């Protein structure tokens, strides 16, 4: 597999480089990473809002 973009994963699956189970595991891992990034964005935004409220 060359790369970590969704298209790279799909290509690796279609060419037989990875199995369906491996594709599911990779997809699950990517979903978890995206969730973590979203949580961090929310924390950052909350910190900004708290700072704005504190400065009023």
FENBELWO-V775601 format. One record per pair of residues at least 24 apart in sequence whose ideal C-beta (glycine too) atoms are under 8 Angstrom apart, sorted by the first residue. I is the first residue (numbers start at 1). GAP is how many residues later the second one is. D is the distance in Angstrom with one decimal. If there is no record, write none. Layout:
I,GAP,D  I,GAP,D
This chain:
4,26,7.9  6,24,7.8
